[in-house]
Amino acid sequence: MELTVLYYLIPSLIMFGCGVYGFITRKNLIAILISLELMLNSVDINFVVFNRFLFPGQMEGMFFTLFAIAIAAAETALAIAIIINIFRVVKNVDVENLTKMKY
């Protein structure tokens, strides 16, 4: 049995859909960040899959995915630092309560 592109793209699409749903419906900043990371991971899966099926002997998709994972890790560390500072001021990390920090 040969694996086609759909065996990889369907779970990636489901992951991305769950990430978008979580990003839109959640009010907690940590949950929004987790949903964003889920979307980024599904895109990384797509990079690897398309590199594997379109250019089987080359590694550009793999290297681009590793670079994207490193950028996502840095983005997560910065976002968590911002969320910690917001929690220190507001004592809550819900999106609805962040209007206090407007000015």
Backbone as ProteinMPNN parsed JSONL, in Angstrom:
{"seq_chain_A": "MELTVLYYLIPSLIMFGCGVYGFITRKNLIAILISLELMLNSVDINFVVFNRFLFPGQMEGMFFTLFAIAIAAAETALAIAIIINIFRVVKNVDVENLTKMKY", "coords_chain_A": {"N_chain_A": [[0.837, -1.179, 0.0], [0.66, 2.083, -0.957], [1.513, 5.218, 0.322], [-0.222, 8.184, -0.069], [-0.345, 11.727, -0.77], [-2.585, 12.671, 0.512], [-2.88, 11.183, 2.85], [-1.256, 12.481, 4.588], [-1.983, 15.148, 4.417], [-4.653, 15.365, 5.243], [-4.713, 14.874, 8.153], [-3.133, 17.096, 8.799], [-4.725, 19.192, 7.905], [-6.887, 18.876, 9.634], [-5.621, 19.423, 12.071], [-4.924, 22.117, 11.614], [-7.46, 23.248, 11.346], [-8.507, 22.777, 13.926], [-6.757, 24.405, 15.345], [-7.394, 26.971, 14.322], [-10.069, 27.138, 15.142], [-9.713, 27.035, 17.955], [-8.209, 29.364, 18.292], [-9.999, 31.354, 17.593], [-12.179, 30.994, 19.338], [-11.294, 30.895, 22.024], [-10.634, 32.61, 25.139], [-8.597, 32.891, 26.861], [-5.222, 33.822, 27.056], [-3.104, 31.975, 27.028], [-4.284, 29.659, 25.996], [-4.919, 30.622, 23.462], [-2.351, 30.996, 22.471], [-1.45, 28.329, 22.427], [-3.172, 27.311, 20.488], [-2.301, 28.764, 18.289], [0.278, 27.71, 18.018], [-0.403, 25.106, 17.319], [-1.473, 25.525, 14.786], [0.851, 26.423, 13.467], [2.437, 24.12, 13.603], [0.987, 22.378, 11.978], [1.358, 23.58, 9.509], [4.1, 23.209, 9.252], [4.163, 20.43, 8.927], [2.995, 20.295, 6.4], [5.01, 21.558, 4.863], [7.066, 19.635, 4.975], [5.82, 17.401, 3.813], [5.158, 18.266, 1.192], [7.724, 18.793, 0.244], [8.776, 16.224, 0.315], [7.196, 14.804, -1.548], [7.273, 16.352, -3.908], [9.961, 17.046, -4.417], [11.863, 14.632, -4.03], [14.58, 13.974, -3.547], [15.787, 16.097, -2.31], [16.446, 18.443, 0.371], [15.334, 20.857, 1.154], [12.768, 21.542, 2.137], [12.778, 20.267, 4.6], [14.822, 21.647, 5.964], [13.733, 24.204, 5.949], [11.526, 23.743, 7.525], [12.748, 23.109, 9.992], [13.885, 25.597, 10.523], [11.533, 27.104, 10.747], [10.428, 25.909, 13.025], [12.297, 26.707, 14.935], [11.924, 29.484, 14.875], [9.263, 29.543, 15.76], [9.599, 28.598, 18.358], [11.071, 30.694, 19.504], [9.191, 32.721, 19.223], [7.189, 31.76, 20.9], [8.467, 31.834, 23.398], [8.821, 34.601, 23.69], [6.128, 35.435, 23.646], [5.131, 34.175, 25.949], [6.605, 35.533, 27.89], [5.518, 38.093, 27.582], [2.874, 37.543, 28.304], [3.231, 36.828, 30.984], [4.039, 39.303, 32.051], [1.687, 40.763, 31.578], [-0.021, 39.359, 33.279], [1.071, 40.031, 35.742], [0.348, 42.706, 35.987], [-2.473, 42.885, 35.518], [-3.533, 40.689, 36.798], [-4.865, 38.632, 35.593], [-5.38, 36.641, 32.661], [-7.21, 36.802, 30.643], [-8.599, 37.73, 27.519], [-10.617, 39.605, 27.359], [-10.256, 41.275, 29.542], [-8.104, 42.88, 29.042], [-8.273, 45.496, 28.287], [-7.685, 47.307, 30.22], [-4.999, 47.837, 30.111], [-4.641, 49.599, 28.097], [-3.774, 52.297, 28.058]], "CA_chain_A": [[0.0, 0.0, 0.0], [1.469, 3.288, -1.072], [0.947, 6.381, 0.983], [-0.347, 9.349, -0.93], [-0.256, 13.016, -0.085], [-3.782, 12.88, 1.338], [-2.699, 10.574, 4.169], [-0.561, 13.463, 5.421], [-2.635, 16.452, 4.39], [-5.907, 15.339, 6.007], [-4.453, 15.203, 9.569], [-2.637, 18.463, 8.891], [-5.897, 20.058, 7.768], [-7.65, 18.773, 10.887], [-4.855, 20.172, 13.07], [-5.045, 23.54, 11.34], [-8.834, 23.624, 11.676], [-8.618, 22.839, 15.392], [-6.028, 25.592, 15.775], [-8.189, 28.162, 13.991], [-11.229, 27.138, 16.042], [-9.254, 27.418, 19.285], [-7.757, 30.755, 18.262], [-11.152, 32.248, 17.503], [-13.146, 30.83, 20.432], [-10.725, 30.979, 23.376], [-10.458, 33.936, 25.725], [-7.376, 32.842, 27.646], [-4.07, 34.046, 26.176], [-2.311, 30.749, 26.926], [-5.001, 28.788, 25.06], [-4.747, 31.202, 22.136], [-0.974, 30.692, 22.071], [-1.398, 26.903, 22.093], [-3.85, 27.155, 19.204], [-1.398, 29.298, 17.268], [1.342, 26.719, 17.826], [-0.995, 23.99, 16.596], [-1.533, 25.921, 13.379], [2.212, 26.449, 12.923], [2.897, 22.741, 13.434], [0.341, 21.788, 10.805], [2.042, 24.14, 8.339], [5.387, 22.514, 9.16], [3.894, 19.119, 8.325], [2.795, 20.517, 4.967], [6.31, 21.809, 4.251], [7.786, 18.373, 4.844], [5.104, 16.53, 2.881], [5.325, 18.736, -0.183], [9.117, 18.564, -0.139], [8.97, 14.778, 0.12], [6.522, 14.324, -2.745], [7.634, 17.111, -5.104], [11.407, 16.983, -4.613], [12.225, 13.569, -3.078], [16.0, 13.87, -3.224], [16.301, 17.345, -1.756], [16.142, 18.629, 1.796], [14.993, 22.247, 1.447], [11.573, 21.585, 2.977], [13.16, 19.862, 5.961], [15.566, 22.743, 6.576], [12.8, 25.3, 6.173], [10.709, 23.347, 8.676], [13.564, 23.294, 11.201], [13.967, 27.04, 10.739], [10.215, 27.547, 11.217], [10.284, 25.444, 14.407], [13.122, 27.578, 15.773], [11.234, 30.779, 14.967], [8.083, 29.338, 16.596], [10.053, 28.498, 19.749], [11.404, 32.052, 19.947], [7.922, 33.446, 19.325], [6.506, 31.267, 22.094], [9.16, 32.364, 24.575], [8.491, 36.021, 23.791], [4.712, 35.556, 23.989], [4.962, 33.806, 27.359], [7.132, 36.648, 28.678], [4.51, 39.161, 27.541], [1.718, 37.09, 29.088], [3.602, 36.925, 32.402], [3.97, 40.721, 32.427], [0.271, 41.126, 31.629], [-0.592, 38.767, 34.489], [1.534, 40.799, 36.9], [-0.369, 43.979, 36.083], [-3.929, 42.743, 35.526], [-3.865, 39.516, 37.615], [-5.737, 37.778, 34.795], [-4.877, 36.55, 31.291], [-8.313, 36.757, 29.692], [-8.498, 38.773, 26.508], [-11.612, 40.64, 27.625], [-9.816, 42.155, 30.621], [-6.868, 43.563, 28.689], [-8.497, 46.899, 27.95], [-7.108, 48.104, 31.303], [-3.618, 48.182, 29.765], [-4.658, 50.351, 26.848], [-2.969, 53.508, 28.165]], "C_chain_A": [[0.884, 1.244, 0.0], [0.754, 4.466, -0.424], [0.907, 7.555, 0.018], [-0.276, 10.612, -0.084], [-1.435, 13.221, 0.863], [-3.66, 12.265, 2.723], [-1.983, 11.524, 5.131], [-1.312, 14.781, 5.501], [-3.941, 16.483, 5.183], [-5.656, 15.576, 7.5], [-3.923, 16.625, 9.764], [-3.777, 19.465, 8.775], [-6.745, 20.04, 9.038], [-6.945, 19.549, 12.003], [-5.014, 21.675, 12.871], [-6.449, 24.038, 11.676], [-9.06, 23.725, 13.171], [-7.9, 24.068, 15.942], [-6.794, 26.871, 15.502], [-9.403, 28.262, 14.917], [-10.828, 27.576, 17.455], [-8.823, 28.869, 19.356], [-8.934, 31.715, 18.281], [-12.023, 32.175, 18.759], [-12.579, 31.019, 21.828], [-10.583, 32.416, 23.833], [-9.194, 34.023, 26.562], [-6.183, 32.973, 26.706], [-3.212, 32.796, 26.007], [-2.975, 29.788, 25.945], [-4.896, 29.31, 23.629], [-3.345, 30.909, 21.613], [-0.818, 29.223, 21.686], [-2.073, 26.645, 20.755], [-2.989, 27.673, 18.056], [-0.254, 28.324, 16.986], [0.834, 25.489, 17.079], [-1.094, 24.303, 15.109], [-0.144, 25.934, 12.742], [2.757, 25.043, 12.711], [2.235, 22.067, 12.24], [0.965, 22.329, 9.515], [3.407, 23.483, 8.166], [5.228, 21.117, 8.567], [3.701, 19.256, 6.818], [4.106, 20.794, 4.245], [7.053, 20.503, 3.995], [7.13, 17.472, 3.803], [5.309, 16.979, 1.445], [6.77, 18.616, -0.65], [9.353, 17.1, -0.46], [8.371, 14.296, -1.201], [6.912, 15.086, -4.01], [9.115, 17.027, -5.433], [11.994, 15.924, -3.68], [13.7, 13.531, -2.688], [16.57, 15.086, -2.541], [15.784, 17.558, -0.339], [15.695, 20.053, 2.145], [13.766, 22.36, 2.348], [11.875, 21.217, 4.417], [13.893, 21.002, 6.677], [14.659, 23.93, 6.864], [11.903, 24.993, 7.373], [11.484, 23.507, 9.979], [13.71, 24.773, 11.539], [12.647, 27.568, 11.282], [9.967, 27.104, 12.657], [11.099, 26.316, 15.357], [12.477, 28.949, 15.942], [9.998, 30.655, 15.863], [8.465, 29.23, 18.071], [10.402, 29.878, 20.307], [10.139, 32.889, 20.13], [7.165, 33.031, 20.575], [7.152, 31.814, 23.366], [8.842, 33.84, 24.771], [7.034, 36.224, 24.199], [4.467, 35.2, 25.451], [5.502, 34.899, 28.272], [6.141, 37.807, 28.713], [3.297, 38.786, 28.383], [2.018, 37.156, 30.581], [3.55, 38.371, 32.872], [2.533, 41.216, 32.487], [-0.37, 40.585, 32.908], [-0.161, 39.535, 35.736], [0.752, 42.089, 37.081], [-1.861, 43.757, 36.316], [-4.4, 41.642, 36.47], [-4.833, 38.57, 36.915], [-5.169, 37.743, 33.377], [-6.013, 36.357, 30.29], [-8.232, 37.953, 28.754], [-9.462, 39.914, 26.794], [-11.148, 41.655, 28.662], [-8.573, 42.967, 30.264], [-7.069, 45.004, 28.267], [-7.969, 47.825, 29.039], [-5.708, 48.583, 30.945], [-3.537, 49.038, 28.506], [-3.766, 51.586, 26.921], [-1.978, 53.408, 29.282]], "O_chain_A": [[1.744, 1.415, 0.864], [-0.446, 4.671, -0.607], [1.904, 7.869, -0.632], [-0.163, 10.565, 1.14], [-1.296, 13.871, 1.899], [-4.264, 12.76, 3.674], [-2.096, 11.381, 6.349], [-1.283, 15.455, 6.53], [-4.298, 17.522, 5.738], [-6.336, 16.421, 8.082], [-4.223, 17.277, 10.764], [-3.789, 20.477, 9.476], [-7.26, 21.075, 9.462], [-7.591, 20.246, 12.785], [-5.212, 22.419, 13.832], [-6.608, 25.126, 12.229], [-9.727, 24.646, 13.641], [-8.373, 24.699, 16.887], [-6.842, 27.761, 16.351], [-9.723, 29.342, 15.415], [-11.515, 28.386, 18.076], [-9.045, 29.536, 20.367], [-8.872, 32.769, 18.914], [-12.55, 33.196, 19.199], [-13.347, 31.287, 22.752], [-10.43, 33.327, 23.02], [-8.767, 35.118, 26.931], [-6.135, 32.309, 25.671], [-2.647, 32.585, 24.934], [-2.285, 29.163, 25.139], [-4.796, 28.523, 22.688], [-3.176, 30.605, 20.432], [-0.126, 28.909, 20.718], [-1.586, 25.834, 19.966], [-2.959, 27.08, 16.977], [0.134, 28.14, 15.832], [1.57, 24.896, 16.29], [-0.827, 23.443, 14.27], [0.017, 25.501, 11.602], [3.468, 24.799, 11.735], [2.87, 21.262, 11.558], [1.081, 21.596, 8.532], [3.826, 23.226, 7.038], [6.072, 20.674, 7.788], [4.188, 18.428, 6.048], [4.303, 20.316, 3.128], [7.604, 20.299, 2.913], [7.823, 16.848, 2.999], [5.602, 16.16, 0.574], [7.014, 18.361, -1.829], [10.061, 16.779, -1.414], [8.971, 13.474, -1.893], [6.882, 14.506, -5.096], [9.486, 16.944, -6.604], [12.565, 16.269, -2.645], [14.026, 13.089, -1.587], [17.757, 15.097, -2.217], [14.813, 16.934, 0.088], [15.681, 20.417, 3.321], [13.741, 23.207, 3.242], [11.3, 21.785, 5.346], [13.623, 21.288, 7.844], [14.794, 24.586, 7.897], [11.564, 25.89, 8.144], [10.933, 23.99, 10.969], [13.663, 25.155, 12.708], [12.645, 28.4, 12.19], [9.359, 27.843, 13.431], [10.646, 26.628, 16.458], [12.487, 29.51, 17.038], [9.713, 31.563, 16.644], [7.737, 29.716, 18.938], [10.068, 30.193, 21.449], [10.033, 33.67, 21.076], [6.561, 33.872, 21.24], [6.454, 32.209, 24.3], [8.619, 34.283, 25.898], [6.739, 37.097, 25.015], [3.674, 35.861, 26.122], [4.919, 35.166, 29.323], [5.949, 38.431, 29.756], [2.753, 39.628, 29.097], [1.138, 37.507, 31.367], [3.07, 38.646, 33.972], [2.193, 42.011, 33.363], [-1.168, 41.273, 33.544], [-0.939, 39.674, 36.68], [0.518, 42.519, 38.21], [-2.449, 44.368, 37.208], [-5.553, 41.657, 36.902], [-5.536, 37.799, 37.567], [-4.545, 38.709, 32.937], [-5.801, 35.809, 29.209], [-7.844, 39.05, 29.157], [-9.157, 41.07, 26.503], [-11.613, 42.795, 28.651], [-8.044, 43.678, 31.119], [-6.097, 45.674, 27.917], [-7.819, 49.023, 28.799], [-5.274, 49.63, 31.427], [-2.464, 49.179, 27.92], [-3.072, 51.899, 25.954], [-1.215, 54.345, 29.515]]}, "name": "protein", "num_of_chains": 1, "seq": "MELTVLYYLIPSLIMFGCGVYGFITRKNLIAILISLELMLNSVDINFVVFNRFLFPGQMEGMFFTLFAIAIAAAETALAIAIIINIFRVVKNVDVENLTKMKY"}
